[in-house]
Amino acid sequence: MGRDVLLIEDEPNIIEAIRFVLSRDGWNVQTHSDGRGAYDRVVDLRPDVVILDVMLPERSGFDILRDIRAGKDTAALPVLVLTAKGQSKDREMAESLGASRFMTKPFSNNEVLATVRDLAGP
């Protein structure tokens, strides 16, 4: 069973926190730190779950999510949208674009781990 996560996030502290929590649980965590090329990285890696920040350099996470949902091979990929922007309009936008889950920063490490496990399925 694959246990691969692609974390698309530009904040080093968050990258390290999520990598630590997931790696300790046996996940292989790959990262990408800007919006440019993020969708290509999703296609190349074919992870079990994508954790996607909304506010990224070059391109927004919403644009990347739109690309993921439009892609033939990526449309059903579980995507956890992670953002510091917790307003209801951001949640509504993420849901309308097909986010599997939405989580605001700051987040609990246990919540991220439980959500990733749930999204990846059995």
Disulfide bonds with the S-S distance in Angstrom:
none
